[in-house]
């Protein structure tokens, strides 16, 4: 389930997505609007319809954590494989990394 707490408008996409301290400071100074639950029920319904038309719904809410887990595991497996290559010269570490990396092949 998607829970909307606020609806916030940014003057530009650049301000909304910038990852700098200055942009963060500027965003904090903007009015974020009232809590979603305080909006008129008809306006809430229109926002919910807007999100649903774009398939921002329960299906997406369920998919996101699953995808995050999948991506994390895939990156972990890639890390294991790269570390195995990096530490190839040591005696036991590559064997341990190979063991865990081989388990990734079973999953992916």
C-alpha positions in Angstrom: 0.0 0.0 0.0 1.3 3.5 -0.9 0.7 6.0 1.9 0.9 9.7 0.9 1.9 12.0 3.7 2.5 15.2 1.7 2.2 16.5 -1.9 5.1 18.8 -2.7 5.7 20.9 -5.8 9.2 21.8 -6.9 9.8 24.7 -9.3 12.3 22.6 -11.2 13.2 18.9 -11.6 16.8 19.9 -11.1 16.0 21.3 -7.6 14.0 18.2 -6.7 16.7 15.8 -7.7 20.0 17.6 -7.0 22.3 15.9 -4.5 24.1 18.9 -3.2 24.1 20.5 0.2 22.9 23.8 -1.3 19.9 22.1 -3.0 19.0 20.2 0.1 19.1 23.5 2.1 16.9 25.2 -0.5 14.4 22.3 -0.5 14.2 22.5 3.3 13.1 26.2 3.0 10.2 25.4 0.7 6.6 25.0 2.0 5.8 21.3 1.9 2.1 21.7 2.0 -0.4 20.4 4.5 -0.5 16.8 5.6 -2.3 14.8 3.0 -5.0 13.7 5.4 -5.9 17.4 6.1 -6.7 18.0 2.4 -10.3 18.0 1.3 -11.5 14.5 0.6 -12.3 15.2 -3.0 -8.8 16.6 -3.6 -7.3 13.5 -1.9 -9.4 11.3 -4.2 -8.0 13.2 -7.3 -4.4 12.8 -6.1 -5.0 9.1 -5.5 -6.5 8.7 -9.0 -3.6 10.6 -10.5 -1.1 8.2 -8.8 -3.2 5.1 -9.7 -3.3 6.1 -13.4 0.5 6.1 -13.3 0.4 2.7 -11.6 1.9 4.1 -8.4 -0.1 1.6 -6.3 0.0 -1.4 -4.0 1.6 -3.5 -6.8 4.5 -1.1 -7.0 4.7 -0.9 -3.2 5.2 -4.7 -3.1 7.6 -4.7 -6.0 10.0 -2.1 -4.7 11.3 -4.0 -1.6 11.6 -7.2 -3.6 13.6 -5.4 -6.3 15.8 -3.8 -3.7 16.6 -7.2 -2.2 17.3 -8.6 -5.7 19.6 -5.7 -6.6 21.5 -5.8 -3.3 22.1 -9.6 -3.7 23.2 -9.2 -7.3 25.7 -6.4 -6.3 26.9 -8.5 -3.4 27.6 -11.4 -5.8 29.5 -9.1 -8.1 31.5 -7.7 -5.2 32.4 -11.3 -4.1 33.6 -12.1 -7.6 35.7 -8.9 -7.8 37.2 -9.4 -4.3 38.1 -13.0 -5.2 40.2 -11.7 -8.1 41.7 -8.9 -6.0 42.8 -11.3 -3.2 43.9 -14.1 -5.4 47.4 -14.1 -4.0 46.5 -14.8 -0.4 46.1 -18.4 0.6 42.6 -19.0 2.1 40.6 -15.9 1.3 40.1 -16.7 -2.4 38.7 -20.1 -1.4 36.2 -18.6 1.0 35.2 -16.0 -1.6 34.9 -18.7 -4.3 32.6 -20.7 -2.0 30.3 -17.7 -1.5 30.5 -16.6 -5.2 29.5 -20.1 -6.3 26.4 -19.8 -4.2 25.5 -16.7 -6.3 25.5 -18.8 -9.5 22.8 -21.0 -7.9 20.6 -18.0 -7.3 21.3 -15.9 -10.4 
